Amino acid sequence: MTIYERIAEELDKLEAQSNLRRLPHLTHQEKHVVVNGRKMINLSSNDYLGLAADRSLREEFLQQLTVDEFMPTSSSSRLLTGNFTIYDRLEEELANRFGTEAALVFNCGYHANNGILPAVCTSQTVILADKLVHASLIDGIRLSNATCVRYRHNDLTQLQRLIEKHHAQCDQLIVVTESVFSMDGDRADLRALVALKRQYPKVMLYVDEAHAFGLYGPTGLGCAEEESCIADIDFLVGTFGKAAASAGAYLVCNRLLRQWLINKMRPFIFTTALPPLQMAWTLFILRRLPAMGQRRLHLQQLSASLRDALRQRGMECPSESHIIPLMIGPSSEAILRADALQRHGFYLLPVRPPTVPEGTSRIRISLTAALTQEELQQLIKAIDE
Ligand SMILES: *Cc1c(COP(=O)(O)O)cnc(C)c1O
């Protein structure tokens, strides 16, 4: 069978299972999207604070922008000539804000998670990863030489058993988790993980805050700031493409680790650095995050209202955050429910395998601070129908 014959057959199978994906055609109007002529509130993006939908922020940024700062390409990797001063300023700001020795910025979270673990692990490293960690982490683990064992989602009892089992025979154990999980919207218990780490000298912690950066903690640095454990996390990763309305990712760490990654991390070395313009926008947003407490509070209030409403209706709701899945099960049914909610004016999408485990198709509601309480009540009504 040729490659074309095989993939045509596989695509037919995906279609029959309601798991075939297509790129949607859409246009954006602040917090709305227009799809097939229908204008809907966008509840499927990761613009959690509503910053991407906020025109006034972009206007303010543009007003202070000079032609020299409007640099839409770096024309090089950072190790050659792509290391514009804006990179140093952004990394200094990140290290200052997190109170760490150093920070390193990457082109995206996928690169960060793909490159950090392969750069630091040897065959004597054991990675213990939560069953639900993001695909970018799974791919990074696969590229590394480490032995990997997955533990049941958020099951710290099983995690401790695995640490006990592997601790003696390896050089280092790295526990890998997200702080807010991207599909169930629940959270890892960072303090318990730190307490566990303190019992075992070889254990290190790797925490991905992609869905928490900007949203939690007194100045919006994430769950680690909220839980006062930034210094206890060896690899603290976050992304700028979600609540921070930009692009790129960061690691805050010590100087030694930063120096090593600059030398060894392939997705850092072999790529053109993000445009300095993008970095300037990231820094612009980063400096405004501490003062966005009102937006964070509003998002938390919306989230609590929706979670309560679902639970009152007897629906399963694992979420502890602004990511709230409507659990459905079969993919075909999730598609129908998403269509119905779209007819009510809410752009919601079915999330299907392989993004989530087989049989757990759902509608992923991504709340945003741009939503009003009235609009949330309309959403709840639409869910009831
Ligand atoms: C989105 C996401 C990433 C990838 O970040 P990008 O900047 O979009 O590449 C990594 N980890 C998690 C948990 C994510 O949700």
The ligand as an ORCA input file, in Angstrom:
! r2SCAN-3c Opt
* xyz 0 1
  C      -0.724     25.410     25.034
  C       0.152     24.554     25.869
  C       1.498     24.397     25.580
  C       2.099     24.887     24.303
  O       2.332     26.233     24.341
  P       2.448     27.022     22.953
  O       3.086     28.304     23.317
  O       1.057     27.162     22.453
  O       3.280     26.184     22.040
  C       2.286     23.725     26.481
  N       1.768     23.188     27.601
  C       0.456     23.274     27.877
  C      -0.068     22.645     29.120
  C      -0.391     23.944     27.013
  O      -1.692     23.997     27.272
*
